[in-house]
Amino acid sequence: MSLFGDSSYWQVQKKNGCSQGQTMLAYLGGSAFQTVIDNPVTAYRQLIQQYAKDAAGKPVPPALARAETNAVFRANPAAACLSGLGPRLIGVGFKRVPKFGFLLGISYILGEGGEVGMTAAVGASIFSAWFINPIRMIEKQQRAHFKTTGSAKPIMEILRESAKANYKPLFRGTVPLMGHSLASATTGLVGQPQLQKWIQTELGAKGTFSQFTTNLISSAMVSPIYVVMTNPLSRLEVIMQTSAISGKSISIGQAVKEIVTDSKTFGLRGIFRGQGIGVAKAIVSLSMFHQGRIWCTEAFRSNNEINGLIPE
């Protein structure tokens, strides 16, 4: 019998009042909610990083990259905000099922009872990257095409181009993604809930802050750390994944050299392009993901309680 059809997978646990399957669905629900809300910020940040180079491949001042990105959004705000949303929503299944599957699966094996720890986060980051990277590559190819043409590149066209190279281009940037995913899991999936729990205990119990407020505060505290860890890795991904599929791939070494050149020209601003918007994105993303996850978890728990499914 398959894992998802196994009755034990849907057996409600006393510790958190939900089954392993319901916990997985809560994580996916939170992820879908987050994806829709933060897509405009995600698109804006990637365009800022893409405009780090001019047509000749030379670094441009961060202020100019920001101005060009603003021009794209002013020209067609709706299309710009929605660019890449389709693949990202599809990615909730293709990307999050492997990531959350490994995360919650390892956590379940370790007996953590729905509260994931560091070991589960590390394992999920390494094993899920190979499933996630093709979707991220497609997202970035769509936005790279939008940058030059004003319209998103069709997914099937990207897949047809990749097929000519045996789909190898879809795995460009997998190694930086592993590091990015690890930082995301340790700070966002493990650190933020633990911090929120502490804030809720210390302040929420006194009636000072609501659950949503403590969620927002903990996300705001974790986000700068997360962005400093992931922004250079995100730059590597953008450099490696936005080059033409039909052209020569960019290695990690070449991408690093490009960032080093950028930093020599523009200092730390060159390394951390998009960091300001990255912090805003991280706060929105983390808050919306965990709020959506909490809402789904509470709905499942309430339903289980009404139906007497929670073990005594």
VENZIUR-V580231 format. One line per field, one symbol per residue. ss: DSSP state (H for helix, E for strand, C for the rest). burial: I if it has 24 or more other ideal C-beta (glycine too) atoms within 12 Angstrom, else O. A space follows every 50 residues. Layout:
BEGIN
ss = ???
burial = ???
END
This chain:
BEGIN
ss = CCCCCCHHHHCCCCCCCCCHHHHHHHHHHHHHHHHHHHHHHHHHHHHHHH CCECCCCCECCHHHHHHHHHHHHHHCHHHHHHCCHHHHHHHHHHCHHHHH HHHHHHHHHCCCCCCCCHHHHHHHHHHHHHHHHHHHHHHHHHHHHHHHHC CCCCHHHHHHHHHCCCCHHHHCCHHHHHHHHHHHHHHHHHHHHHHHHHHH HHCHHHCCCCHHHHHHHHHHHHHHHHHHHHHHHHHHHHHHHCCCCCCCCC CHHHHHHHHHHHHHHHCHHHHCCCHHHHHHHHHHHHHHHHHHHHHHHHHH HHHHHHCCCCCC
burial = OOOOOOOOIOOIIOOIIIIIIIIIIIIIIIIIIIIIIIIIIIIIIIIIII IIIOOOOOIIOIOOIIOIIOOIIOOOOOIIIIIIIIIIOIIIIIIIIIII IIIIIIIIOOOIOIIIIOOIIIIIIIIIIIIIIIIIIIIIIIIIIIIOOO OIIOIOOIOOIIOOOOOOIIIIIIIIIIIIIIIIIIIIIIIIIIIIOOII OOOOOOOOOOIOOIIIIIIIIIIOIIIOIIIIIIIIIIIIIIIOIOOOII OIOOIOOIIOOIOOOOOOIIIIIIIOIIIIIIIIIIIIIIIIIIIIIOOI IOOIOOOOOOOO
END
